[in-house]
Amino acid sequence: MATKRQRQHVIAQLLAEHSVGSQARLVELLAGRDIEATQATVSRDLDEIGAVKVRVAGGETVYAVPELPSEQHIPEDHLRRVLGEWVATVGWSGNIVMLRTPPGSAHVVASALDRTGLSNVLGTVAGDDTIMVVGAQGVAGEDLAEELKELAGLE
């Protein structure tokens, strides 16, 4: 049985190889690779990998994953879910915020922060269980930490 990460990787491959216009079609393609998934699971996976519907020649719309991470925007409610599930503590110094997660989870949170495109976040660096979030010029770490705590439901 494929893990969530493996399934999402296969979905990204399928979207690159095929014109997939519906979630039902994606479920069929996954089944062809011996990966069972429901439409609801595929819907969440598409959201999490940043897939978007694009119009191709002939007017048909298909799913695609933007090539550049900067183009892979995710909604703020997804960020709230990720922060709420994975962030254990939040600390700050200067314009830097440190987030602690369970072991092996930091990259999930860092990717969500990077792909949400918060204007007050310059970028992230993730280790195994720690993420350094660098605030944009003029953003106080304390303010950014409070915002991230609120998004994570830690206040």
Buried (B, 14 or more C-beta within 10 A) or exposed (E): EBEEEEBBEBBBEBBEEEEBBEBEBBBEBBEEEEBEBEEEBBBBBBBBBBBBEEEEEEEEEBBBBBEEEEEBBBEEEBBBBBBEBBBEEBEBEEBBBBBBBEEEBBBBBBBBBBBBBBEBBBEBEBEEBBBBBBBEEEBEBBBBBBBBBEBBEBE
